[in-house]
């Protein structure tokens, strides 16, 4: 994810909702250790005073529809000291590759 609007969507997805949406779209969930993401308005709504959201995971669906200018993504963020999933609009619509090769 390289760009997102600084606005929370009304949806409040559960872990089950996120995993179901990601599986349905052949997407991926990437995990982080409280990665800081500059979102001044969202972080304020989440109770973070420094302008950064603390991200534990990002769920990105598979390939967006042809000609799409944005897509919704899921972020597992700290919200007033409790982690929960939020949904946001992202403008990075490149394909997500979920295939890989294990290297020893």
VOTILO-584096 format. One line per field, with one value per residue: y, z, x of N, C-alpha, C, O in turn. Coordinates in Angstrom, 2 decimals. Example, Ala and Ser with C-alpha at 12.3 -4.5 7.8 and 13.67 -1.06 7.14 Angstrom:
<pts>
n.north c(-5.69 / -2.25)
n.up c(7.80 / 7.08)
n.east c(13.19 / 12.85)
ca.north c(-4.50 / -1.06)
ca.up c(7.80 / 7.14)
ca.east c(12.30 / 13.67)
c.north c(-3.30 / 0.03)
c.up c(7.80 / 7.87)
c.east c(13.20 / 12.90)
o.north c(-3.32 / 1.14)
o.up c(8.46 / 8.04)
o.east c(14.24 / 13.41)
</pts>
This chain:
<pts>
n.north c(-1.17 / 2.09 / 4.53 / 6.18 / 7.48 / 9.84 / 9.00 / 7.42 / 4.67 / 3.89 / 1.22 / -1.46 / -3.92 / -7.35 / -9.77 / -12.17 / -11.21 / -9.81 / -11.85 / -13.52 / -11.81 / -11.38 / -13.98 / -14.51 / -12.80 / -13.67 / -12.47 / -11.04 / -11.06 / -9.06 / -8.94 / -6.85 / -5.21 / -3.11 / -1.04 / 2.27 / 4.47 / 7.29 / 9.05 / 11.58 / 12.51 / 10.12 / 8.83 / 10.56 / 10.13 / 7.55 / 7.86 / 8.43 / 10.60 / 11.57 / 11.65 / 9.31 / 6.12 / 2.94 / 0.06 / -3.30 / -5.26 / -5.63 / -6.09 / -6.96 / -7.17 / -9.25 / -8.81 / -5.70 / -4.55 / -4.06 / -0.91 / 0.32 / 2.93 / 2.98 / 0.96 / -0.89 / -1.49 / -3.34 / -2.57 / -3.57 / -1.93 / 0.04 / 1.13 / 3.36 / 1.95 / -0.68 / -3.29 / -3.32 / -4.07 / -1.87 / -0.29 / 1.11 / 3.39 / 2.80 / 4.00 / 2.72 / 0.52 / -1.68 / -5.06 / -7.82 / -10.19 / -13.50 / -15.73 / -17.59 / -18.57 / -20.81 / -20.30 / -21.82)
n.up c(0.00 / -0.96 / -0.95 / 0.61 / 1.46 / 4.09 / 5.90 / 7.81 / 6.93 / 7.24 / 7.78 / 10.08 / 10.20 / 11.26 / 12.39 / 11.14 / 8.97 / 7.50 / 6.82 / 5.29 / 3.12 / 2.04 / 1.28 / -0.64 / -2.66 / -3.45 / -2.09 / 0.16 / 3.54 / 5.30 / 7.93 / 10.59 / 13.01 / 14.73 / 12.72 / 11.78 / 10.30 / 8.47 / 9.09 / 9.76 / 10.42 / 10.79 / 12.75 / 14.91 / 15.43 / 16.32 / 18.72 / 18.83 / 19.49 / 17.88 / 15.10 / 13.70 / 12.72 / 14.29 / 12.83 / 12.68 / 10.88 / 7.38 / 5.15 / 1.88 / -0.96 / -3.94 / -7.43 / -8.54 / -10.13 / -13.72 / -14.74 / -12.30 / -9.93 / -7.28 / -4.29 / -1.57 / 1.49 / 4.36 / 7.64 / 10.53 / 13.37 / 16.21 / 18.37 / 20.57 / 22.46 / 22.00 / 19.69 / 16.48 / 13.44 / 10.66 / 7.84 / 4.84 / 2.06 / -0.63 / -3.00 / -4.47 / -6.86 / -7.83 / -8.84 / -6.55 / -5.64 / -4.75 / -4.97 / -4.52 / -4.03 / -2.05 / -0.53 / 0.41)
n.east c(0.84 / 0.68 / -0.58 / -3.28 / -6.51 / -6.98 / -9.06 / -11.51 / -13.54 / -17.03 / -17.49 / -16.99 / -15.18 / -14.96 / -12.50 / -13.18 / -14.74 / -12.78 / -10.92 / -12.57 / -13.22 / -10.66 / -9.89 / -11.85 / -11.13 / -8.65 / -6.48 / -4.00 / -2.72 / -0.61 / 1.74 / 2.87 / 5.03 / 3.68 / 3.90 / 4.50 / 2.26 / 1.68 / -1.06 / -2.71 / -5.44 / -6.93 / -5.36 / -5.74 / -8.46 / -8.21 / -7.00 / -4.29 / -1.71 / 0.37 / 0.06 / 0.42 / -0.74 / -0.74 / 0.12 / -0.66 / -1.37 / -2.10 / -4.68 / -5.13 / -7.06 / -7.31 / -6.56 / -7.70 / -10.79 / -10.80 / -9.65 / -10.11 / -9.80 / -9.30 / -9.29 / -10.71 / -9.07 / -7.91 / -6.94 / -5.25 / -5.25 / -4.11 / -6.51 / -7.31 / -5.72 / -6.56 / -6.50 / -7.99 / -9.77 / -9.90 / -11.42 / -10.25 / -9.84 / -7.74 / -5.38 / -3.51 / -3.40 / -2.04 / -1.32 / -1.53 / 0.74 / 0.51 / 1.96 / 4.90 / 8.33 / 10.00 / 13.06 / 16.12)
ca.north c(0.00 / 3.29 / 5.75 / 6.00 / 8.74 / 9.95 / 9.02 / 6.12 / 4.30 / 3.54 / -0.22 / -1.94 / -5.35 / -8.26 / -10.63 / -13.11 / -10.46 / -9.51 / -13.09 / -13.96 / -10.91 / -11.61 / -15.28 / -14.41 / -12.05 / -14.17 / -11.44 / -11.40 / -10.28 / -8.88 / -8.63 / -5.92 / -5.00 / -1.71 / -0.16 / 3.60 / 4.92 / 8.69 / 9.31 / 12.54 / 12.54 / 8.79 / 8.55 / 11.34 / 9.41 / 6.32 / 8.19 / 8.56 / 12.04 / 11.98 / 11.65 / 8.02 / 4.93 / 1.78 / -1.00 / -4.68 / -6.08 / -5.02 / -7.05 / -6.41 / -8.12 / -9.58 / -7.84 / -4.87 / -4.58 / -3.27 / 0.52 / 0.82 / 4.00 / 2.74 / -0.26 / -0.87 / -2.35 / -3.50 / -2.35 / -3.89 / -0.79 / 0.30 / 2.09 / 3.64 / 0.87 / -1.99 / -3.50 / -3.69 / -3.88 / -0.75 / -0.34 / 2.39 / 3.41 / 2.94 / 4.37 / 1.88 / -0.59 / -2.68 / -6.44 / -8.45 / -11.54 / -14.39 / -16.89 / -17.36 / -19.73 / -20.92 / -20.40 / -22.31)
ca.up c(0.00 / -1.02 / -0.75 / 1.09 / 1.95 / 5.55 / 6.34 / 8.17 / 6.35 / 8.29 / 8.06 / 11.21 / 9.95 / 12.26 / 11.86 / 10.23 / 7.76 / 6.76 / 6.25 / 4.24 / 1.97 / 1.46 / 0.61 / -1.81 / -3.71 / -3.60 / -1.61 / 1.18 / 4.77 / 5.69 / 9.35 / 10.98 / 14.44 / 14.96 / 11.69 / 11.82 / 9.02 / 8.63 / 8.84 / 10.82 / 10.84 / 11.29 / 14.02 / 15.95 / 15.76 / 17.00 / 20.01 / 18.73 / 19.48 / 17.06 / 13.66 / 13.09 / 13.11 / 14.56 / 12.00 / 12.96 / 9.69 / 6.26 / 4.28 / 0.54 / -1.86 / -5.17 / -8.52 / -8.60 / -11.44 / -14.79 / -14.73 / -10.95 / -9.46 / -5.86 / -3.73 / -0.12 / 2.17 / 5.78 / 8.50 / 11.95 / 14.00 / 17.62 / 18.54 / 22.01 / 23.15 / 21.64 / 18.24 / 15.74 / 12.00 / 10.05 / 6.38 / 4.25 / 0.60 / -1.09 / -4.41 / -5.07 / -7.39 / -8.49 / -8.52 / -5.40 / -5.98 / -3.58 / -5.28 / -4.19 / -4.05 / -0.83 / -0.75 / 1.61)
ca.east c(0.00 / 1.51 / -1.35 / -4.64 / -7.06 / -6.86 / -10.46 / -12.06 / -14.83 / -17.99 / -17.46 / -16.20 / -15.10 / -14.39 / -11.44 / -13.85 / -15.09 / -11.56 / -10.38 / -13.49 / -13.04 / -9.35 / -9.94 / -12.73 / -10.44 / -7.28 / -5.56 / -3.02 / -2.62 / 0.79 / 1.82 / 3.92 / 5.17 / 3.30 / 4.45 / 3.92 / 1.71 / 1.28 / -2.48 / -3.03 / -6.85 / -7.31 / -4.67 / -6.41 / -9.69 / -7.81 / -6.40 / -2.84 / -1.44 / 1.51 / -0.24 / 0.73 / -1.49 / 0.11 / -0.44 / -0.21 / -1.59 / -2.81 / -5.34 / -5.33 / -7.71 / -6.58 / -6.53 / -8.91 / -11.44 / -10.17 / -9.95 / -10.39 / -8.92 / -9.03 / -9.88 / -10.75 / -8.11 / -8.17 / -5.79 / -5.38 / -4.59 / -4.39 / -7.61 / -7.40 / -5.01 / -7.11 / -6.34 / -9.19 / -9.69 / -10.62 / -11.41 / -9.87 / -9.74 / -6.36 / -5.28 / -2.49 / -4.19 / -1.21 / -1.68 / -0.90 / 1.21 / 0.48 / 2.76 / 6.30 / 9.20 / 10.78 / 14.50 / 16.77)
c.north c(1.24 / 4.57 / 5.41 / 7.36 / 8.71 / 10.04 / 7.60 / 5.89 / 3.87 / 2.07 / -0.53 / -3.46 / -6.12 / -9.04 / -11.60 / -12.42 / -10.22 / -10.77 / -13.62 / -13.12 / -11.16 / -12.94 / -15.21 / -13.71 / -12.51 / -13.13 / -11.96 / -10.54 / -10.26 / -8.41 / -7.77 / -5.83 / -3.51 / -0.75 / 1.18 / 4.02 / 6.33 / 8.88 / 10.28 / 12.51 / 11.21 / 8.52 / 9.34 / 10.65 / 8.12 / 6.58 / 8.28 / 10.04 / 12.50 / 11.96 / 10.35 / 6.93 / 3.81 / 0.58 / -2.34 / -5.56 / -5.25 / -6.16 / -6.39 / -7.50 / -8.35 / -8.46 / -7.02 / -4.93 / -3.69 / -1.82 / 1.12 / 1.88 / 3.83 / 1.38 / -0.14 / -1.88 / -2.39 / -3.31 / -2.79 / -2.85 / -0.70 / 1.42 / 2.28 / 2.43 / -0.53 / -2.14 / -3.95 / -3.41 / -2.64 / -0.93 / 1.05 / 2.25 / 3.67 / 3.22 / 3.65 / 0.64 / -1.60 / -4.07 / -6.92 / -9.86 / -12.39 / -15.68 / -16.58 / -18.66 / -19.72 / -21.10 / -20.88 / -21.48)
c.up c(0.00 / -0.82 / -0.31 / 1.48 / 3.48 / 6.15 / 6.65 / 7.42 / 7.49 / 8.69 / 9.25 / 11.09 / 11.13 / 11.60 / 10.83 / 8.91 / 6.88 / 6.08 / 5.13 / 2.98 / 1.27 / 0.71 / -0.68 / -2.97 / -3.98 / -3.20 / -0.57 / 2.42 / 5.14 / 7.14 / 9.65 / 12.51 / 14.73 / 14.01 / 11.77 / 10.42 / 9.23 / 8.15 / 9.91 / 11.32 / 11.45 / 12.64 / 15.17 / 16.40 / 16.52 / 18.35 / 20.01 / 18.59 / 18.48 / 15.55 / 12.95 / 13.62 / 13.32 / 13.87 / 12.36 / 11.73 / 8.64 / 5.43 / 2.96 / -0.32 / -3.10 / -6.19 / -8.55 / -10.00 / -12.45 / -14.71 / -13.37 / -10.56 / -7.99 / -5.48 / -2.22 / 0.42 / 3.65 / 6.54 / 9.91 / 12.70 / 15.48 / 17.70 / 20.03 / 22.82 / 22.88 / 20.13 / 17.63 / 14.26 / 11.60 / 8.54 / 5.85 / 2.74 / 0.22 / -2.59 / -5.13 / -5.57 / -8.16 / -8.04 / -7.29 / -5.79 / -4.72 / -3.86 / -4.95 / -4.25 / -2.77 / -1.16 / 0.53 / 2.00)
c.east c(0.89 / 0.73 / -2.77 / -5.18 / -7.01 / -8.26 / -10.91 / -13.36 / -15.74 / -17.95 / -16.56 / -16.08 / -14.51 / -13.25 / -12.02 / -14.18 / -13.87 / -11.03 / -11.27 / -13.32 / -11.71 / -9.32 / -10.75 / -12.03 / -9.03 / -6.24 / -4.61 / -3.21 / -1.15 / 0.82 / 3.04 / 3.97 / 4.94 / 4.00 / 3.75 / 3.49 / 1.16 / -0.15 / -2.96 / -4.48 / -7.29 / -6.65 / -5.29 / -7.69 / -9.40 / -7.15 / -4.89 / -2.49 / -0.37 / 1.28 / 0.05 / -0.20 / -0.49 / -0.53 / 0.18 / -0.37 / -2.32 / -3.39 / -5.66 / -5.94 / -6.86 / -6.65 / -7.81 / -9.52 / -10.71 / -10.61 / -10.23 / -9.35 / -8.55 / -9.61 / -9.86 / -9.74 / -8.48 / -6.87 / -6.13 / -4.57 / -4.94 / -5.41 / -7.83 / -6.92 / -5.56 / -6.98 / -7.65 / -8.96 / -10.48 / -10.53 / -11.10 / -9.83 / -8.28 / -6.35 / -4.16 / -3.22 / -3.34 / -1.64 / -0.91 / -0.52 / 1.21 / 1.24 / 4.21 / 7.07 / 10.02 / 12.24 / 15.16 / 17.94)
o.north c(1.40 / 5.61 / 4.45 / 8.28 / 7.63 / 11.02 / 6.68 / 6.79 / 3.53 / 1.71 / 0.08 / -4.20 / -5.61 / -8.98 / -11.83 / -12.98 / -10.41 / -10.74 / -14.12 / -13.67 / -11.14 / -13.01 / -15.79 / -13.99 / -11.81 / -12.94 / -13.17 / -9.45 / -11.30 / -7.58 / -7.93 / -6.32 / -2.75 / 0.23 / 1.24 / 3.93 / 6.54 / 8.87 / 9.84 / 12.50 / 11.18 / 8.03 / 8.84 / 10.58 / 7.65 / 5.64 / 8.23 / 10.68 / 13.70 / 12.22 / 10.27 / 6.83 / 3.73 / 0.13 / -2.49 / -6.51 / -4.32 / -7.08 / -5.38 / -8.60 / -7.72 / -7.29 / -7.59 / -5.31 / -2.70 / -1.53 / 2.30 / 1.72 / 4.45 / 0.75 / 0.63 / -2.97 / -1.58 / -3.82 / -2.43 / -2.88 / -1.28 / 2.51 / 1.44 / 1.95 / -1.49 / -1.22 / -4.82 / -2.64 / -2.38 / -1.65 / 2.05 / 1.15 / 4.63 / 2.74 / 3.94 / -0.21 / -2.30 / -4.23 / -6.48 / -10.64 / -12.03 / -16.62 / -15.45 / -19.72 / -18.72 / -21.95 / -20.42 / -21.76)
o.up c(0.87 / -0.53 / -0.80 / 1.79 / 4.07 / 6.81 / 5.85 / 7.30 / 8.57 / 9.81 / 9.41 / 11.78 / 11.89 / 10.38 / 9.78 / 7.84 / 5.67 / 4.89 / 4.12 / 1.88 / 0.04 / -0.40 / -1.69 / -4.13 / -4.66 / -3.89 / -0.44 / 2.36 / 5.28 / 7.53 / 9.04 / 13.20 / 14.94 / 14.44 / 11.82 / 9.47 / 10.06 / 6.95 / 10.90 / 12.52 / 12.49 / 13.56 / 16.29 / 17.60 / 17.29 / 19.06 / 21.07 / 17.64 / 18.25 / 14.79 / 11.73 / 14.83 / 12.62 / 14.27 / 12.34 / 11.55 / 8.96 / 5.06 / 2.91 / -0.42 / -3.28 / -5.83 / -8.58 / -10.96 / -12.08 / -14.63 / -13.27 / -10.84 / -7.50 / -6.26 / -1.66 / -0.13 / 4.12 / 6.15 / 10.44 / 12.66 / 15.95 / 17.17 / 20.68 / 23.73 / 23.47 / 19.37 / 18.15 / 13.88 / 12.12 / 8.04 / 6.35 / 2.20 / 0.68 / -3.33 / -6.30 / -4.77 / -9.03 / -6.99 / -7.03 / -6.23 / -3.72 / -3.07 / -5.09 / -4.50 / -2.45 / -1.97 / 1.62 / 3.00)
o.east c(1.75 / 1.32 / -3.38 / -4.43 / -7.00 / -8.60 / -10.72 / -14.19 / -15.27 / -18.33 / -15.50 / -16.78 / -13.68 / -13.07 / -11.43 / -13.93 / -13.92 / -10.73 / -10.77 / -13.27 / -11.64 / -8.77 / -10.36 / -12.32 / -8.28 / -5.24 / -4.41 / -3.78 / -0.51 / 0.00 / 4.10 / 3.08 / 5.89 / 4.61 / 2.52 / 4.27 / 0.28 / -0.43 / -3.56 / -4.71 / -7.94 / -7.30 / -5.36 / -7.99 / -10.24 / -6.78 / -4.27 / -2.95 / -0.23 / 2.21 / -0.07 / -0.41 / 0.52 / -1.60 / 1.40 / 0.40 / -3.06 / -2.67 / -6.37 / -5.40 / -5.82 / -6.78 / -8.90 / -8.85 / -10.08 / -11.80 / -10.55 / -8.16 / -7.60 / -10.32 / -9.08 / -9.57 / -9.28 / -5.82 / -7.18 / -3.34 / -5.92 / -5.21 / -8.47 / -7.60 / -5.07 / -7.30 / -8.34 / -8.08 / -11.56 / -9.66 / -11.63 / -9.80 / -7.67 / -7.20 / -3.89 / -3.61 / -3.85 / -2.26 / 0.21 / -1.37 / 1.85 / 1.17 / 4.66 / 6.50 / 10.67 / 12.61 / 14.81 / 18.60)
</pts>
